[in-house]
Amino acid sequence: MADFTRKPGERFEGFLRKFKRGLKNSKRLEKARSKQHVEPTKNRQAQKKKALIGLDLKKKNEYLRRIGKLPESTMRR
């Protein structure tokens, strides 16, 4: 990791510019941002369970639409 220290008499703007350039060149920020939204893969059993819950919910919504309890506008296509 790059260590940034402000030299005596160095202006803050110059130090900030040096810090930003060093951070950009070290690729640390880019790696952290790329890993920020990565979700771990779920196991097969969890995927199946989630799919079955979705199918059950879809059937219930379709039934409610047929009997008129759920408006047509909530249907996603």
Residue pairs with C-beta under 8 A, 6 or more apart in sequence:
1 26
1 28
2 22
2 23
2 26
4 15
4 18
4 19
4 22
6 12
6 15
7 15
23 29
42 50
61 70
61 74
61 75
64 70
65 72
65 75
